[in-house]
């Protein structure tokens, strides 16, 4: 993997860049649609290319349990398995295991857990996490980490940081070959000194990139912004920075201003399935009765397939009738919205007007209520 910083914002830390992988290049800041089980829900690979997606995220934990990483390896790897020839990032499974708190037990060696599918018992440690991701064949893989809950007391988070650093070192030692980039994950909860400790220990190991983990787990927005703002300057400027699981547009803008390059979140796809559609005027709830006879597209200036062909009235009809096409058309629009949003951010950085773009975006949203009317 190669990372180039192409433009830098001033006085903000916002920057645009380019990441090159064995399966192609993409520009940053970038948003990665989430394909948890080797598919972005409701969309085909062609749909994703059409809306402008250049890199996808898949989930190690879920693919390990079903269908199994060895099956995917034997079938030619994750790219061939899911029919996507662009870059793929896989997470380590640490966050999913964290979310199974009642079904797992942590030790110095790793995590023992019970499958949410059939109750079977499993163990994943740092070496296992790397081996699974190498079998999947993703372009960017993540170190195994321990995600502390929020809130958590200082002693718990301190031990979590120590465990994450030990596991990170094991991940580096066990990784084979140089065709996959390995990112370390900075932990430390909301404690500045522990975030700094985690960052410095991981930077000393010289990962290919660095992620900010343990956020968007219940903390308020102001606290999250502070942690990001304090942590990013501790990371190498020549390595990409990835903020895991944060995806509201306004949160992305704040993080870009602090120097973050990569994002992922289920928000655009999950909201699409729930009938909440992103527009420049804020979320639009397509189930609202006011759209029953509305001939307008979701958004007048949107170039996505959904907006170019269908009215709000039709989209509301599909959603209320629970037709499968509703989920596809809604998801096409929401993912397209995010891809266009990120392109606008990159363009604003290139042209030296990111601060103005950010202010205009937030001011525009503040002028509208949750529903458009």
N, C-alpha and C positions, 0 to 999 in steps of 0.2 A: 504494500500500500504506500502511495505517495500523497503527501498533503502539501499544497501550496497556498499561502496567503496571498491573495491578489489585490485586495483593497482594504484599507483600514479607516475606520470612522474616527473623527475627531470632533469634540473632546471625548465622546463615548468610546467604549472598547469594541463596538460593533465592527465586524470584519466579514469580508466575503472571500471565498477560497474555492479550491478544487481538490477533490479526493479521487485518486485513480486506483482502481482495484483490478484483479484479473478478469473480472466480468464487466468492465467498463468504468467510466468516470461519471461523477456528478458534482454539481456546484453546491456550495454551502453559503449561507445557512440552508439546511435541508430538513424537511419533515418526512419521516418514514411511515407510510401506512403500515398498520399492524396486521400481519398475516399469521395469527396465532398458530393455527394448525395447518400450515403450508397453503393457506388461502386467505386473501383479504375478503371477508364475508360479502357475498353477493356479486363480487366482481371477478372477471376473467383477467388473465395477464394482458390480453389485448385492450380491455377496458382501462387497465392501469396505465399502460403506455399512452393511450389516447388522452387521458386526463393529465399526463405529464409526470407521473411517478417515475423516479429513477433508481430508487433503492427501497427494498422492503425489509421488514423485521419479522422474524419467525421465532417461535418459542421452544426452547430446548426441553423444558419440563414436559410440555404436552406431546411433543414429537417423540420423546424418549418413551413415554407411556403408550402412545398410539400413533403410528403403527410400529414404532421402534426404530432406533437410529441405524441398526444393522440392516434392516430391510431397506431403508432409504439409501444407505451406502451401496448395497447390492444392486439397487435399481438405478445406479448412476449418480447418486448425490441429490441434494435438495433442489438444485436448479433444474435438473432434468425431471425430477419427480413432480414438481409443481408447474413446470412449463414456463419458467421465468428465467430469461438469459441475462438479466441485469444483476447488479450487486445485491447481496443479502447480508443482513446482520442478524446474528442469533444472540439472545440473551443467555445467561448461564443457567437459568432456572432458579436462582437464589431468591428472587422476589416471589415467585409462585410458592416456593417452599415456605417462605416467610408468611405468606397468606394462609398457609395450612397449619397455623400455630397449634391448633388442638390435635393435629394428626402427625406431628413431627417431634423429634428429639434431636437437639444439637449436641455435638461433642467436638473435641479438638480435631477429630479426623474428618468430620463432615456432618451430614444431616440424614437421619433415618426417618422415613415418613411412610405414611399409608396412602395409597393411591385413592384419589377422589372418585375413580371410575369403578373399581371393583374391590377396594379394601386391601389389596395385596401390599406386602411390605417391600420397601426399596431403600437403598442407600446411595447417596451421591456425595462424594467429596470433591475437592478441587481437581484432582487428577481425572476423576470420572467425568466431571463437567467438561473439561478440555477434550477428553477422548470422544465424548458424545458429539461435541460441536465439530471436531475434526472429521468425524464420520459423516456428519451432515454436509460438510463441505462449504459452509458459509464463508464469505470473503472477510467479514469482521466478526470476531468472537469475543466473548466477555469473560473476564476472570470471575471465579466463584466468590461470592461475598456473603456476609451476614448483614441483613437489613434490619436495623433496630426499629422497633415500633415507636409510635408517637402517641402520648408522651412516654418517655423512658428516663429513669434516673441516671445520673452521671456515671455511676459505677457500671451499670449495665452497658451503656454506650461505650465506655472506655474499654471494656472487655470485648465488645463487638468490633471495635477498631483493631485491637490486637489480633483477633481471630481473622479478620478480613485481610490484614497484612500478611499473616502467616500463610493463609490460603493463596493469596496473590503470588507469593514467592513460589509455592508449589505449582501453580498454574504455569508460570514461566518455565520452570524446570522441566515440566512434563510435555510442553508443546513441542511437536515435531514438525520440521520443515519451515519454510518461510513464505508459503503462498497465502497464509491467512494472517491478518493483523489481529493482535490481542490487546484489548483495552483493559486497564485497571479501573476499579470502581471506588471512588472516594466516599467513605462513610464518615460518621461522626455526629449524626443527629443534628441538633440545633446548637451544639456547643462549639464556639469558635476555636478554642484550643484543640479540641479533638478533631475537628475538620482539618485544622492546620497539620496536626500530627499525621493524620491519615494521608493527606496530600503529599507531605514531604517524604513519608516512607515509600509511597508508591512511585513518586517521581524518581527517587533514588534507584528504583528497579528498572527504569527506562522502558516503559510500555510504549506501544505504537500510538496510543491515544488514551484519553482519560474520560471517565464518565462520572457524573454527580449522581449518586444513588441515595436512597433513604429520604427522598422528598416526595411531595404529593401523597403523603400517607396520613394526613390529618392536620398538619400545621397550617396556620393562616398565611395568607399571601404575603403580608409584610415580612414575616419571619423567613419564608422561602426566598424572597428577594434578597434579604440580608445575607443568608447563607451563600447564595450564588455569588453575590457581589464580593463577598469576602474570600471565597474559595478560588474562583477562576484565576485571579492574579498569582496564585501559588503554583499554577500549572505552566508547563513550558509553552511558549508562544508558537513554537513550530510543530505542535501536536494538536490534533482536533479535540474539541471538548464536546461531550455529549450529555445532555440533560435528560435523564430517563423518566418517561411516564408523565411529562408535563405538556399539556397541549391546548389550553385555552389561548386564542389569538393574542389577547392582551398579555398573558404570561409569557408567550413566546417573544413578543416585542421586548418585554423587560429583560428577558434572558439574553437575547441578541445584543442588547445595549451593554450587557456585562461581559460579552465575548464568547457566548455559547454558539456552537456551530451545527449541532445535530439534535433532532427532537423526534420523539415518537409518542403516540397516545391513541387509545381506542375511541376518543371522543367523536371524531367525524363519522366513523362507521357506526358506532353504537347509537349516536344521536339520530343518524339517518334511519335506522330501523325503528326508532321510537317516534319518528315523524317530526323531529326538530331539525330544521334546515338552516344552514348558515347563509347570511346575506350581509351586504355592506351596511345595512341598517340594523343588524343584530339578528338573533334567532327568530325564525318564523315557524310557528306551530301549524303544520299543514292540516291538522284535524279540525281547526276552528271553522265554525259554520260560515263565517264571512267569506270563505274561499269557495263555497259550493258552486257559485256561478261566475267565478273570477277567471276571465279569459287570458289574463296576463301570465307570462312565464314567472318562475320563481324570482328571477332577477333580470331586469331588462338588458343589461350590458354583459351578461354572462355568456361565455362561448361554449359551455358544456353541452353534451348531447341532450340532456334532459331539458334544459332551458330553450334549446333551439327547436324542439319538437312538440313540447307538451305544455298545457296550461295548468295553473294552480288547481282549477276545478277538476281536471282529470287526475292529477296527483292526489288530491284529497279523496276522490272516489276510490282510487286503487287502495289507498291506505285504510280507509274506513271499511272496505270490502275484504281487507287482509289478503289482497292479491300479491303473489310473489314479486311481480314486476315493480311494485311500490318500493320494495327494499333495494332493488337494483338501481332504479332511477334516482331514488333519494341518495344512495351512496355515491353514485357517479357525481352528482352535484356537489355533495359535501367534500369529497376528496379533491375534486377539481377546484373548489373554493380554496382549500388549503394549499394546493400546488400554485395557484395564481397568487395567493397571499405571500408565499415564500419567494416567488419570482419578483414581486413588487418590493419586498424587503431587500433582495440582492441588488435590484436596480437602484434603489434609493441609496444603498451603501456605495455602489460604484459611482454614483453621481454626487456623492458628498452631501446628501440631504436626508439621511436616516432619521436624525432627531426631529426634523420637520414632519416626516412621514409618520413617525410614531405619535407625535402630538396630534396631528390631523386625524389619525385613525381613532385614537381614544376620544377625541372631542366629538367626532361624528357618531360614535356609538352612544355617547352620553346624551345625545340629542334625541334619541329614540327610546321608546319603552320596549319591553320584552317582545310584545307583538308589534307587527309593523303598523297596524292601523291605529 
